[in-house]
């Protein structure tokens, strides 16, 4: 295992990058950071009345353990605070320090390969069509008792995509030399296998 090997995995909401990232980290024995949780934690603080940049500057590791971070309201708040340059700057050092840890690290988010770790040893972009991603998110939320319709979830996914891709600060896009994995027609196992193969190729 290479000391300090960094894997950057980007992609839109509900494409499967979280599942893929955890599996890649487990396979190689690397540490894993879901950077979206940082923005969700800031979004949760903002919903509670804290100013966005201050929320980012005062974020603590324990803030990432809150179960409420996976709710739709927090997800939308996270997407809104993520367009604020001051918020992104406040969270930059946290992410880069994690990426540089010895023993290897996998970071997943929206701008890991483009902004946070442009020199990452392996870069992946995990994506899927908006209808497929909305169906996955709808089923996930329905299982948790959420009553939003599929059309509402699709509209949320499309609105989030627009914010992520059109923002001035670190817009969502594949990094240069990133391996693109479209999971629209892949099983979880197939997506994970493709990601592991891409990282193996980068290590050799």
C-alpha positions, 0 to 999 in steps of 0.5 A: 500500500502506498503511503498517502495515496489519495482517491477523489470520487465526485458525482451528483446526488444519488449516483451511488458515489457514497456506496462506491467510496465506502467500498473502495476505502474498505477494499484498500484499507483507506480512510473515508470522508464523505465531504457532503456531510460537511456541507450537510452539517453546515446546512443543518446549523444554518437551518437552526439559525447560524450564519453560513460562514460562521457555521462552517468555521466552527464545525466540529467532528461531532457535528457529522454524527447527527442523524438528521443530516440525511433528511431532504431539508438538510440536503437542500440546505447543504446544496444552498450553502455549498455555493457560498465561497466563504463556506467552501474556503472554511472547509478546504483545509479540513478536507485537504488535511484528511486527504494527505493522511498516511495510509491512504484516503478516499474522499467523495463529494462534488469538487474533490478531483477538481478543487480539493485534491487536483493532484489525487492519485486516482480520480473517479466521477460516478454518475447516473441519469436524473430519473434513475437517481430520483428513483433511487432516492425516492425508494430510499426516502419512502423506506424511511417514511417520507411521503414526497412523490417521485415527481417531487424527488425528481424536481429536487434532484434536478434543482440540486444538479442545476445549483451544483453544476452552475455555481461559480465556485467549484461547479460539479464536473468530471476532473481531468483524467477522471474515470467516469462510471455511469451507474444507470444500468449497473448493479451496486456490485458492478459499480464497485468492481469498476471503481476498484479496477480504476483505482488498481490501474492508478496504483500500478 
